[in-house]
Structure formats: structure tokens, C-alpha cells
Amino acid sequence: MSRRLRFRGESRHKVDAKGRVSIPASFRRVLEACDPDWVEGLNPNFVMVYGNEANPYIECFTIQEIERIEDQIEEMEYGDARDQLEEIYSAKSIQATVDDTGRIVIPAKLRDQFGIGAEAAMIASLNTFRIWDAELYDSDKQGRAAERTVELPKNPLTLLPRKKADVE
């Protein structure tokens, strides 16, 4: 039985004047494992998606995950919904590579669009990771905590939906 690799954790990293920033080693391992073209000695590829205007961050997808999404979009009927998804996940995305030192380059256009300054926050989100401006992430995180209307139960796992077999 093989195990599914996921992104886990959050960290902060300095962004240099050229937009280079290190990503966590554990994130690099997921990118390597989920890039069908990756072999030892090569640098893994991934995709930065910046087209969802509702998000204040860059969403980074493994090659396998973005191809899974693209396959689903291709199966859709032509129309507004498909057009919007194609714009977000195709037109407003960039293929990127992790360099030999474990860094990526966040293009100036994206640093400007998302206000990414001297420090970036790398936030795991299961199948993806998100790149935020570190200060904006802290502010957003505090705002979300203040807006919560439901108190988290002592055992947060009780919020998960029950599987059919668990109910029977």
C-alpha cells in the first residue's frame, strides 16, 4: 500500500531582491514525488496559480495535482464555468522549478499582485501549498480567528463527516 504525500506545516522565509525564496525541504520531497518527470539529479517542477482573485495568496500545485484538475476541466461542457476554470488554472498559472539550492523564484508580477515583501509565509494545504506575504498571513489568520462563530470542539476530528461504514 503506497501512502499519499501531502504538504504539512507552515514556515517563514526571506525573499531576496530577485524574488528567490527557499521552500521547506518537506515540500520539496512532495514536489519531487509528484512530478512524473523528476529523477534524482533533476529539479522538480510545480505550478503557481494566481488567477483566483478571491485568494490573497499564490496557490502552488504539484504536477500530478494540476494535471488531475486539468483533466476534470477538459471533461466539462464548454461554457462560462469551464472558461473561468481554464482562465484560473491555465492562463493565470506559471510552471516553476525548484533550483539546486531549494529555492524558487516568485516573479515580480506576482510579488506585486500579492504584496509579497521581504518575507513569505509557506502554508501547507493538503494537496497544495500557499505563498503569502508573511505580514498579510498573520493579519488574515487573526481576522479569521476573530470571525469564527463556532467554538472548536475539544476533539476537532468530530467535525469530519462520518463514512457510510461508520454509521451502519
Secondary structure as GFF3:
##gff-version 3
##sequence-region A 1 168
A	DSSP	beta_strand	10	14	.	.	.	ID=ss1
A	DSSP	beta_strand	20	22	.	.	.	ID=ss2
A	DSSP	alpha_helix	25	33	.	.	.	ID=ss3
A	DSSP	beta_strand	45	49	.	.	.	ID=ss4
A	DSSP	beta_strand	58	62	.	.	.	ID=ss5
A	DSSP	alpha_helix	63	74	.	.	.	ID=ss6
A	DSSP	alpha_helix	80	86	.	.	.	ID=ss7
A	DSSP	pi_helix	87	91	.	.	.	ID=ss8
A	DSSP	beta_strand	93	97	.	.	.	ID=ss9
A	DSSP	beta_strand	103	105	.	.	.	ID=ss10
A	DSSP	alpha_helix	108	113	.	.	.	ID=ss11
A	DSSP	beta_strand	119	125	.	.	.	ID=ss12
A	DSSP	beta_strand	128	133	.	.	.	ID=ss13
A	DSSP	alpha_helix	134	147	.	.	.	ID=ss14
A	DSSP	three_ten_helix	156	159	.	.	.	ID=ss15
A	DSSP	alpha_helix	164	167	.	.	.	ID=ss16
###
